[in-house]
Amino acid sequence: MNQNEFDNKWIGNGMQMPQPFNSTTGDININTGTDRLHQSIYYILSTIPGERFFVPEFGSKLYLVLFEPNDYITSDLIKTYVKEALDRWEPRIEVISVDPQNIGEDNAIPVMITFRIKATNMIDNYVYPFKKEAERLGGDISYE
């Protein structure tokens, strides 16, 4: 059994998001293994509860610390919210540690997540790029 077969059997595969189609060939982009887990972690942590119509509880509470100062209290809240969301919504992993990397004046806080893949007992990590800034919905607004 090669690595791709192993990943497909034990971790899973699925459409790569946000670009599920190859623009040159029209084929569906598939990701497998740890890439699939990293994508899942990204979407869980990037989703605000209530955004999904049929699963309104899905997501994480990271949006609650969006406008909080970068201090140790915010760091502890980030740890709590990340672990809570991944424990609930990603059953393929067990979170070992969550470590916000930057506590200071910067608006970007890379969050190092170390986890164990339950099916293979492998240890892996993922850095979630948490940005403490609101994004404008609907594009640019012009008042001309």
Secondary structure, DSSP 8 states (H G I E B T S, - for coil): --HHHHHHHHT-EEE-SS--B-TTT--B-EEEHHHHHHHHHHHHHH--TTSSSS-TT-S-SGGGGTTS-SSHHHHHHHHHHHHHHHHHH-TTEEEEEEEE---SS-SEEEEEEEEEETTTTEEEEEEEEEE-S---TTS-----
